[in-house]
Structures are given as structure tokens and as C-alpha cells.
Amino acid sequence: VYYARAHRVAVLLAGRAIPPGQVVRHTCDRPACCNPAHLRVGTHAQNVGDRVARDRSARGERHWRARLRETDVREILASSESTTTLARRFG
């Protein structure tokens, strides 16, 4: 059974090829978008470059595993409290 994501099917239905090892990049930054005008074929590295250039990377507070806010980190770094005290206070 072969299955493809909708944005890849949209590119193929628009008459464009997706060479092996290539990905479909969204110029609109909407993963659910299937508008062929918003889709480009390229490499994974280009896709990552797009993400970085548009500041869409999950880093800092936006990372799904982030436990501290940026203000918390600044407060911790400026603090003279012990690490044990800080750990208790910030969880």
C-alpha cells in the first residue's frame, strides 16, 4: 500500500515531478496547505534553510520540551542563590 501526503499529491497533480530524495517545501509556512502555487520541490537542506530564515525553528521557549521562559533563564544566570534553591524555585 502506497500513501503520500496531500501536499506531495498536489505537486504531482500540478504536473511537477518530485525526484527521489527531494521534499515538498511550503512557501506559505502552512503544513496543511495543498495549493500548488505555494509548494516548491527541493532538498531537505533547503527546507531547513527556509525554516531557519523564517525563524520557524522550535528553539528557546518555542521548543516543545522547554521548561523555562527566557526571563527565568536570565534571572537564574543573574542570581547568586545556590543551584539547589534555584532548582526548587523553578522546578
Secondary structure, 3 states (H helix, E strand, C coil): CCCCCHHHHHHHHCCCCCCCCCEEEECCCCCCCCCHHHEEEECHHHHHHHHHHCCCCCCHHHCCCCCCCHHHHHHHHHCCCCHHHHHHHHC
